[in-house]
Amino acid sequence: MWCSATRKRNLTACFGADRSLRTITEGDADRFREYLLQQDLYGDHQTSYRGSPSSFFRAAVRHSLISSNPFADLQSSVGVNSARQYFLSLQDAEKINCSLPRQISGGSYSFWARFGGLRAPSEVLPLKWADVNWEQNRIVIHSPKTEHHEGHESRPIPMFPELRRT
């Protein structure tokens, strides 16, 4: 079963390395939530860390390792923290892009992410000239993240003026 290193480290820190899955209760799941709240994590990350144990324990139920998922009732949806939202102006985007080391910015990764809505670098690196339709002013974006979903292996985006300059 899959569990990221960070999530595994949090579960182990909270419950101990030798704790059997069968002994973790719903009360322990609540204590895990409190443990995460005590960590220096932003609210959005806390909810995603709660979601992973739920998936992990759900897989354990499917494999008949445990009879029920103690994390099933914990809210795992990520909420929006509007206090952290910020509009990134064109000038600020240009400053950021110019200040990044070439191997991180890739020259224009941040522009493709900012103005094209692309995931960088996974959707920027596979771009080819054949993906650009100059006549229709469109670019076909291939998405490794969603390609396993039928009909979501690629998507068209408008060729915004900011992207033409990169």
C-alpha positions as CSV (number, residue, x, y, z in Angstrom):
1,M,0.0,0.0,0.0
2,W,1.2,3.5,-0.8
3,C,1.9,6.1,1.8
4,S,4.2,9.0,1.1
5,A,7.4,9.5,3.2
6,T,6.0,12.6,4.9
7,R,2.7,11.0,5.8
8,K,4.4,7.8,7.0
9,R,6.7,10.0,9.1
10,N,3.7,11.8,10.7
11,L,1.8,8.5,11.3
12,T,4.9,6.9,12.9
13,A,5.6,10.0,15.0
14,C,2.0,10.0,16.3
15,F,1.4,6.3,16.7
16,G,4.9,4.8,17.0
17,A,6.7,2.6,14.5
18,D,5.6,-0.7,16.0
19,R,1.9,0.1,16.3
20,S,-0.4,-2.5,14.7
21,L,-3.0,-1.1,12.2
22,R,-5.7,-3.2,14.0
23,T,-5.2,-1.2,17.3
24,I,-5.8,2.3,15.8
25,T,-9.2,3.5,16.7
26,E,-11.4,6.5,15.7
27,G,-10.2,8.2,18.9
28,D,-6.6,7.7,17.6
29,A,-7.6,9.3,14.3
30,D,-8.9,12.3,16.3
31,R,-5.6,12.4,18.2
32,F,-3.7,12.3,14.8
33,R,-5.7,15.3,13.7
34,E,-4.7,17.2,16.9
35,Y,-1.1,16.1,16.4
36,L,-1.2,17.7,12.9
37,L,-2.7,20.9,14.3
38,Q,0.2,21.1,16.7
39,Q,2.7,20.9,13.8
40,D,3.7,23.9,11.9
41,L,1.5,23.1,8.9
42,Y,-0.9,25.4,7.1
43,G,-4.6,24.4,7.2
44,D,-4.7,23.2,3.6
45,H,-1.8,20.8,4.3
46,Q,-3.4,19.5,7.4
47,T,-6.5,18.4,5.6
48,S,-4.5,16.7,2.9
49,Y,-2.4,14.9,5.5
50,R,-5.7,13.7,7.1
51,G,-6.9,12.5,3.8
52,S,-4.0,10.2,3.1
53,P,-4.4,8.1,6.2
54,S,-8.0,7.6,5.3
55,S,-7.0,6.3,1.8
56,F,-4.2,4.2,3.4
57,F,-6.6,2.6,5.9
58,R,-9.4,2.2,3.3
59,A,-6.9,0.1,1.3
60,A,-6.1,-1.9,4.4
61,V,-9.8,-2.6,4.7
62,R,-10.1,-3.7,1.1
63,H,-7.1,-6.1,1.6
64,S,-8.8,-7.5,4.7
65,L,-6.0,-6.3,7.0
66,I,-8.4,-4.4,9.3
67,S,-12.2,-4.5,9.6
68,S,-13.0,-0.8,9.6
69,N,-11.3,2.5,8.7
70,P,-10.8,4.6,11.8
71,F,-10.2,7.7,9.6
72,A,-13.4,7.3,7.6
73,D,-15.2,10.1,9.4
74,L,-12.4,12.7,9.4
75,Q,-13.0,15.6,7.0
76,S,-10.3,15.4,4.3
77,S,-11.4,18.0,1.8
78,V,-9.1,20.9,1.3
79,G,-10.6,24.3,2.1
80,V,-9.7,27.6,0.7
81,N,-7.8,30.0,2.9
82,S,-8.7,33.4,1.3
83,A,-6.3,35.3,3.6
84,R,-3.4,33.6,1.6
85,Q,-4.7,34.5,-1.8
86,Y,-2.7,37.1,-3.8
87,F,-3.1,38.4,-7.3
88,L,0.2,38.1,-9.1
89,S,0.7,41.0,-11.4
90,L,2.4,40.8,-14.7
91,Q,5.3,42.9,-13.4
92,D,5.7,40.6,-10.3
93,A,5.5,37.5,-12.5
94,E,8.3,38.9,-14.7
95,K,10.4,39.8,-11.6
96,I,10.0,36.3,-10.2
97,N,10.8,34.6,-13.5
98,C,13.9,36.7,-14.0
99,S,15.2,36.0,-10.5
100,L,14.8,32.2,-10.6
101,P,17.9,30.2,-11.5
102,R,17.7,29.0,-15.1
103,Q,17.4,25.3,-14.1
104,I,14.3,26.1,-12.0
105,S,12.6,28.7,-14.2
106,G,13.5,26.8,-17.4
107,G,13.5,30.2,-18.9
108,S,9.8,30.6,-18.9
109,Y,8.2,27.8,-16.9
110,S,6.6,30.3,-14.5
111,F,5.1,32.2,-17.4
112,W,3.5,29.0,-18.8
113,A,2.2,28.2,-15.4
114,R,0.9,31.7,-14.7
115,F,-0.6,32.6,-18.1
116,G,-1.3,29.2,-19.6
117,G,-2.5,27.4,-16.5
118,L,0.1,24.7,-17.1
119,R,1.6,22.4,-14.5
120,A,5.3,23.0,-14.5
121,P,7.4,21.2,-15.6
122,S,5.2,18.2,-16.4
123,E,3.0,20.0,-18.9
124,V,5.7,22.5,-20.1
125,L,8.5,20.1,-21.0
126,P,6.4,17.9,-23.4
127,L,5.4,20.9,-25.5
128,K,6.2,20.6,-29.2
129,W,5.9,22.9,-32.2
130,A,3.2,20.5,-33.5
131,D,1.1,21.4,-30.5
132,V,0.8,25.0,-31.5
133,N,-2.0,25.9,-33.9
134,W,-1.1,29.5,-35.1
135,E,-4.2,29.8,-37.3
136,Q,-6.6,29.0,-34.5
137,N,-4.4,30.8,-31.9
138,R,-4.5,27.6,-29.7
139,I,-2.0,25.3,-28.0
140,V,-2.7,21.6,-27.2
141,I,-1.5,20.8,-23.7
142,H,-0.7,17.1,-22.9
143,S,-1.3,16.3,-19.3
144,P,0.6,13.3,-17.7
145,K,-1.4,13.9,-14.5
146,T,-4.8,13.4,-16.1
147,E,-4.0,11.2,-19.1
148,H,-5.3,8.1,-17.4
149,H,-8.8,9.6,-17.4
150,E,-10.6,9.1,-20.7
151,G,-10.9,12.4,-22.6
152,H,-8.4,14.2,-20.3
153,E,-5.1,13.3,-21.9
154,S,-4.9,16.8,-23.4
155,R,-6.7,20.1,-23.5
156,P,-6.6,23.2,-25.7
157,I,-5.7,26.6,-24.3
158,P,-5.8,30.0,-26.0
159,M,-2.4,31.4,-27.0
160,F,-2.4,34.4,-24.7
161,P,-0.2,37.4,-25.7
162,E,2.0,36.8,-22.7
163,L,2.8,33.2,-24.0
164,R,3.7,34.5,-27.5
165,R,6.5,36.5,-25.9
166,T,8.2,33.5,-24.3
